[in-house]
Amino acid sequence: MTHDPAGRLVVALDLAGVTDKAALMDRCAHALALPDWFGRNWDALADALADPSVWPAETGERGLVLEVRGWGSYAEARPDEWAVAEEVFSEATDRAPGLFVTMGPR
């Protein structure tokens, strides 16, 4: 994990090879070091992304940048699920002022 010039923690969410929701949730749980009680569903992901208390400890007060990479295979394999994932990312950024989600290379 690194920090951007503004001091925000940058976490890479690498989705290379992910082709279903279960794998997406596993990658999110791992990348963000989410607690064991993370429910691995859309609502739980939205809540975790919007809740700074479950973000990695290194986040501090500056915020979190989640860089989603390698998402193309998932978007192609499950376009409906990917649309929901994009909506969850977008809504979470609206709910959590310190959260920024960027879409990196497909």
C-alpha positions, -999 to 999 in steps of 0.1 A, spaced: 0 0 0 12 35 -8 0 70 -3 -9 96 -30 5 132 -29 -24 143 -7 -15 117 19 -45 94 12 -39 56 14 -40 40 -20 -52 4 -21 -52 -16 -53 -81 -38 -59 -68 -62 -86 -97 -80 -103 -76 -98 -129 -91 -132 -134 -123 -124 -114 -154 -136 -132 -181 -138 -105 -194 -120 -75 -179 -144 -50 -144 -138 -63 -150 -100 -63 -161 -101 -27 -130 -122 -18 -107 -97 -35 -124 -68 -18 -121 -85 16 -84 -92 10 -74 -59 -5 -92 -38 22 -84 -62 50 -121 -63 59 -131 -80 92 -142 -117 92 -178 -107 97 -179 -90 63 -210 -105 47 -197 -108 11 -228 -93 -5 -236 -60 -22 -250 -43 9 -221 -54 31 -196 -41 5 -214 -8 3 -214 -5 41 -177 -15 44 -166 10 17 -186 38 33 -174 31 69 -139 45 76 -138 24 109 -133 -8 88 -108 7 64 -71 -4 67 -55 12 98 -29 30 76 -57 51 62 -55 77 89 -75 109 86 -65 117 50 -88 92 33 -87 62 10 -82 58 -27 -94 24 -40 -79 18 -74 -99 -9 -92 -76 -27 -118 -81 -56 -141 -119 -53 -141 -125 -60 -178 -129 -98 -176 -155 -95 -149 -173 -67 -167 -174 -89 -198 -183 -122 -181 -210 -107 -158 -221 -73 -171 -252 -71 -148 -231 -79 -118 -204 -54 -129 -231 -27 -132 -241 -33 -96 -205 -32 -85 -200 1 -103 -231 14 -86 -219 3 -52 -185 20 -57 -202 52 -68 -227 53 -40 -200 45 -14 -180 75 -26 -211 97 -21 -216 83 15 -180 85 26 -163 119 21 -128 104 24 -133 77 -2 -122 79 -38 -127 50 -62 -108 51 -95 -110 27 -124 -76 17 -135 -66 -4 -165 -92 -30 -176 
